[in-house]
Each structure stands twice: as structure tokens, then as C-alpha cells.
Amino acid sequence: MSGLLKYFLLSTFLCSVVFAELPGSPSDVGHPGSKIYSYNFKSELIRCSNRDVFVFIPQANIMSETFPVVIYGHGQALKVEHYQSTMEHLAKKGIIAIFPNYDTGFFDRDWRRMAQDYVGLSDCALKKLSKENKVNPNFENIIYSGHSKGAYVAGVAAGLSFREKLSLLPHGVMLFEPAGLDEEANASVDKEVLYNVVYSDNDKVVSKKISQDIYNQVPSLKKQFLLVKSYPELEAGHFWPLTKPSAFGGTGENALHYYSSWKWLVALALGRDQYLFGNEAIEKGISGISDEIIRNW
């Protein structure tokens, strides 16, 4: 056997071993990161103010059924397809997922207007769907979330929603790798909002200080600062929340979603506190590795 062939076979074997060591999706039907679902879903593209708003809607089992809402802000130059699996996962767990194109282009830096659009576009889409009897207008819970630039915008929106009395006031916030902050907006967040800031141990794009400052500044009585840890075989870099690779980074869906972002978002939206706080919140599906709660209230 040639040396090249031996190297190829050994590399293939090692790759299969590494792959096997990563945990798959949880098998417990009650786990918010599991791929065991109770709902079918449909997606809708709504046009509001000449902007696209993508909505992923769980199919109600009874006409009067109501669902929580997660509004999710995209990272810089990233599109709905980069977060598609997350949006679909939320819908199949019984959560309306809204993905608004809140910016006007790559060079948009008007953060407060983007924050207002993040809320206004989402409200517009929900009203249109409600008028068409496609969603129940009585929402149980509204969550503001987003990744990177989208987390920055979601954080500003959370403060402005109370300061400027915008529609769709958030009950909870979940920010993944926020790329910036607005101190005045942070200070305006209602103290009853459940506020979560998430950073990762291998983010080389944005500073951890941004996440720390957001956590320190928001006046929420129930807030939490979470750190996502890498697996030996899978790095939690800045783009780990993506479920489709982009030109900037990221991977397909994997254990970082099942045991971190999916778990926390679903738990926050559905009030499954045992998966958002304490031991089950940081469990990663493999012995000896866990995420970290850096600080909470």
C-alpha cells in the first residue's frame, strides 16, 4: 500500500472519529434543542415599507391556539438562509419566528432607525398575517434576539421600545455576540424584562467588553451573561449561530445549536426556565464540557 493511500485512509478514519465524538441532537422530546417536533410550519415573505420580512409560522392544532414570537436580527451582510434552520426549529417548536431585513444596505449605520425598523417591520408583518387569519393576534410572549450586528440592533430596539413606546414590547431578550451597544437605550429597558447576553470563547471579531457592558448597564432585575464553550472538534467562533456557512464563517447546524442557541431561545420563548438557568442551561451533551454562566442576578 502506498504511503499516500495510507495517509488518505488514516485521515478518513480520524475524521470519522472526530465526527462521532460530537453529540447529536438530544433524544429527549422535552429538550428545547431536540429535533422532535409537535408542529408543522409554513413560511411567508411579507413586504413592508419596501423591505422583506420573513415569517415562519407554526400550524396551530386548534383555531384559538396562541404562540410566542421571536424577532431575530441578522448579522452584517447575512441573509435569512444563513439562519434558516434556526427559524424553522423555532416554528416547529411552536414559536412564530420573524426575520426582518431591518437595514437598507451594507453601509447603513443609523442604529436607532434600524432598531425602529426591526420592531416596525415585524409589527407590520404580524398585522398583515393576522388580518389574513394566518396568525392569532394574541401573542403569549415576545422575544427580541439577533446575532452580531443584529444583536446590536435588537439591544437598541429593546430600550427604544420602552423609551419611545413602540409596538411589540419585549418580554425577554437574547443577544448572540453583540457587535455594539447604545448606553441610553440600554438604560431604558424595563426592569421586568428577562435579559440574556451571549458571548463565545473563540470570538475574534467583536470584543467581550461589549457584552459585559450591556449586561452591566441594563437595569433588568433578572439578567444573565452566558459564555458558549467550544468543543474540541468544533470552535465557537463569532459566526457559530449561523446554520449555513457564509463567506465570513460559520457552519451548518450542529451541537452548538442543539445545546446552546436553540435550547436557550426556545426555553426563553416557552418559559422553560430549567434549560435557561442552572445545570441544564450549560449542559452540552458530552461529559466534561459545559457552557458557563458568567454572571446572573
PyMOL commands that set and color helices and strands:
alter all, ss='L'
color gray80, all
select helices_A, chain A and resi 3-21+80-82+84-92+111-131+149-163+183-187+208-217+255-270+273-275+279-282
alter helices_A, ss='H'
color red, helices_A
select strands_A, chain A and resi 41-48+51-58+69-73+96-100+142-147+172-176+194-200+222-228+292-296
alter strands_A, ss='S'
color yellow, strands_A
deselect
rebuild
show_as cartoon
